[in-house]
Amino acid sequence: MTVQEPNAVKVACSVKKCCRDTDFSRADAYELIHEKKISSVKVGGKRLITTPPLAFIASRGHTP
């Protein structure tokens, strides 16, 4: 069992969650990753976006 700190800050989220939270498509997210407008890391087989959500939205230059 893992115990999380009550004030823990998430430093990464999955592509799926980030897209759901921002209304961008997966294709948009991967395009931004490819263009190096947002940062991400790969952990095992999973891609995690490390750019905060507001910066993610701003990287497109508009709101979705």
N, C-alpha and C positions, 0 to 999 in steps of 0.2 A: 504494500500500500504506500502510495506517495502522498506526502503532506505538503500542501502548497502554502507559502507565506501569504497572509491576508493582504499585504500591500504589494504583491509580486506584479511586475510589469511584463506583459508579453512582448517579446522582441521579434517574433516572427509568427506568421500565420500561413495556412495552406492557400494555394491558388484558389481553390474552391470557395473558401470562407472569405477571402479578400474580394473576390468577384461578387459574391452574394452581398457583402456589406456595401459595395460601391456601385453595383448595377453595371459593371463592365463585363464583357464576355471573356471567356478563357483565352480566346484568340487575341483580344486586346491586351490581356495581361502578359501573354508570352511575347507579343510584339514589343511591349515596353521593356521586358527583360532583355530581349534580343538587341534593342536599341540602346541598352544600358541607361534607360531613364529611371528605372527602379532597380533596386538590388534584391538579390535572392541567393539562397544557398540550397544545395541538394544534400539531403540527409537520407542515406540509403537510396531508395527509389523515389523519394518524395521531394518535390520542389516546395520550398518555403520562401515567402516574400518577407524581406526584412525592412522594407520601406514602410513607414507609418501610413495609415489609411488616408490622411489628409494630403500627404505628399504624393501618394499614389494617384489621387484624384487630380491634383494640380499638375502632375506630369503629363496629362492629356491636354492641358490648357483650357479645359472646360469641365463643367459638371455633366455627368452622364444623363 
